């Protein structure tokens, strides 16, 4: 790839001065990688490759189940769903959000976040069964934005599913170029209807959900002209998915991807204009994709899961009531190891962590997870991680269990129970409990609470959104002992039996690499 760069005179003189000192036999051309620091220090140039919208991260949060389910009914008559991004967002980027819910009573929907960004409804439709599917977006977001909140006015008694993606190189103002939604009849084809972007290079983001909220066999990205579709997230258990791509044309396109099972699909697409804007990730060791994969007690082993992956470490942090993982296979094939013995027992709380080092990954990676024990509701917290060491596993806390008989707003599941051998490791922790709802993590600080929460379900017992249990991740700054302390909301019951663990993984310690294999030609003015 080559391109021309028009340089101002003062920068041209500096470059000529540098070239004068080069040996006479060298060519007077340099790679973009060498020129980039000097060029960017002088001015912001619009280079084609720098304006392509690029994915930073994606999360698929779980379907909430009906409002009021569980012991004691809903926590709130105007329920709030909170879905955290895997990592804090970069300054100036765009966040795209898809929601799918029962729309009986035409509730008013409100989207907000933990950094007070402005959210815009880009597209929505309501199908014949009174389900609503909608896409919202926030532009030029504040650095650190992470927790997205969806709230309705209480008009619906139904479920809610949420997915979100973060991108850089999306226009920070007036970005919406086109949109379309479609509520289709039963089919394996998931199509939004035609859109015609006004500019080439738009980001197309398509969100789809099965109107029956039923499992499907698989999801596959579309194959269309002038765009390379990639899956951002898939939940084949509840039947929702996101695909996206950069469309290098302005002709009409009907965005389409496919399901392995014929179902009535509701779907929307939005086109956002590209710009040299926002920030690429600054952290080399980080989470790219997360899937909150829940399974009901009625599901049977082995469990089938599909998740887009592109990192080099995949981790499954697992909590259940009484069933436990006995083996994992995947396609592409990987070696799956446990970080330590199964923690917990009986029919109340089980904790395990499995991982694939040097992972073979795929945009349509599939998992088959075999289990034994008493089948209960379970959550597989799936992490796709980039920048891990070739031998990433360091140490595990061994699994901790106990009984909390009195109602309390905090619970320490791991006290000085793990000491990483090096700084800057990634710690993943979980906790499961018989009753109450985990709402946050206070130690280690500043750990990031990974569980989604929903006040439309009961505060007591294992409910649909991450089974009311807790997950966190944390990048340690040293090698001191780790304690995990959780915050809780309880109803009339104490936590009861609980179990959890913390596992530590090593990164490469490298910084993000500059673009390579790109050449620039200096054009005299």
Secondary structure, DSSP 8 states (H G I E B T S, - for coil): ---EEE--HHHHHHHHHHHHTS-TTS-S-EEHHHHHHHHHHH-----GGGGS-EEEEEEE-----STT-SBT--S-SS-EEEEE-SS---TT-EEEEEEEEE-TT---EEEEETT---EEEEEEEE-TTSEEEEEEEE-S--TT--EEEEEE-S---S-EEEEEEEEESB-SSS-EEEEEEEEEEEEEEEEEEEE--SSTTEEEEEEEEETT----S-EE---BTTB--EEEEEETTTTEEEEEEEE---S-EEEEEEEEEEEEEEEEEEEE-B-S-S-----SSEEEEEEEEEE-TT--SSEEEEE---SSEEEEEEEESSEEEEEEEEES----EESS--B--TTT-EEEEEEEET----TTEEEEEEEEES---EEEEEEEEESEEEEEEEEE---EEEEE-S--SEEEEEEEEEE-SSSS-EEEEEEEESSSEEEEEEESTT-EE---EETTS-SBS--TTGGG-EEEEEE-SS--EEEEEEEEE-SSS--EEEEEEEEEEEE---------S-EEEEE--
